[in-house]
Amino acid sequence: MSSLFPTYDSWQIEPDVAKGSWLTSKDGTKYLDYTSGIGVLNLGHCNETVKTAVEKQLATFWHTSNMFENSKQEKTASLITNASGLGHVFFCNSGAEANEAAIKLARKATGKNKIITCTQSFHGRTFATMAATGQEKVKVGFGKMLEEFAYIPFNDVAALVNSVDANTAAIMIEIVQGEGGIHKIEQEFLDAIKTASEKFGILVIIDEIQTGIGRTGKPFAFQHYQIEPDIITIAKGLGNGLPIGAMVGKKELAKHFGPGSHGSTFGGNPVSIAAAEATLQVVFEDDFLLEVIEKGNYLINQIHENLKDIEIVKEIRGMGLMIGIELVNAGQPILLELQKQGILVLTAGPNVIRLLPPLTTNKTELDLCIEKITKVIASKQPVS
Ligand SMILES: Cc1ncc(COP(=O)(O)O)c(C=O)c1O
């Protein structure tokens, strides 16, 4: 009998060691890990640069509090503001906390309450972020949700126009819906968001928790489009495995988040900050990001080529190294069969196989993944 709350259906794989794109389990099986700890290990397992930075910090001090001056937080924040064009950073420990901060700031800065999000979105598991999430399944059994969230179908301009009003504080979106099945936003929808935000004084919050930190081949996925967010939220890849999140906002929002308005004991912890600084110095390099785009194009093109005539494949979608293969069949049996073949992948919703390789992966590994996925998916017949 486990002593853990059974909140996860855990896989029957216990990691022993992991390095780069590879994970070896306690029973000695070696896996190509294209889950990256759910989009966290953008530089792969046990990255040496991050490890050295963390070890250096561990040898000095581990934690103080945010009452102390902190030049390392400042330096890491400026890497984020320089790459995003935004003005200020609030450090926290997770994606949900980053979104929680964004929701609080948007309400305080605008003096309004309503937040519009999209159906099939995912924004976290705290009370506000669960309410923000446009999926009923995450809310079941938790009673009355935090009020004043409205949901519109993703990319539905007419629904957006109908939903915005004088009480709308913010519109919160993902550029690629990750948990919702790897769906990309359309420029037309972003144009409508921009028009509405200008008309009603609405803040645009972009949740970059899964898409940020180089995952799509730009520092942040919004940079593939014409849109200027007021706030972005990041976490996952930010610390390459150490827990850290951040809410990043325009300069003019700073006056609404003064002393005493918001906080976090562990937010911006020196060890996590050391990991984030080292990670960002690698990921935000132009050459590194160009390679992400090249690898992403190679992977999606090869998947298209290999799976185009397979009956159970419905659609292949992606951006950079964030790729979804939508099937007519359930994804879970395919995920389990890929595990037997030594490949770790994720699902996104019931029918989508989701690939989130480390951004440092190489062609040999990509080819291995393509070969195994083709073999497993090609062996399946449609299940009605
Ligand atoms: C887009 C998005 N937002 C928010 C979250 C929540 O992040 P965390 O699990 O770190 O709280 C996730 C996690 O999967 C996510 O994908």
The ligand as an ORCA input file, in Angstrom:
! r2SCAN-3c Opt
* xyz 0 1
  C       0.261     25.742    -20.135
  C       0.407     25.346    -18.704
  N       0.087     26.222    -17.748
  C       0.216     25.915    -16.440
  C       0.674     24.686    -16.037
  C       0.810     24.358    -14.571
  O       2.145     24.296    -14.239
  P       2.606     23.593    -12.838
  O       2.281     22.142    -12.981
  O       4.081     23.877    -12.761
  O       1.845     24.251    -11.753
  C       1.012     23.726    -17.004
  C       1.446     22.371    -16.612
  O       1.378     21.426    -17.346
  C       0.880     24.070    -18.365
  O       1.177     23.201    -19.341
*
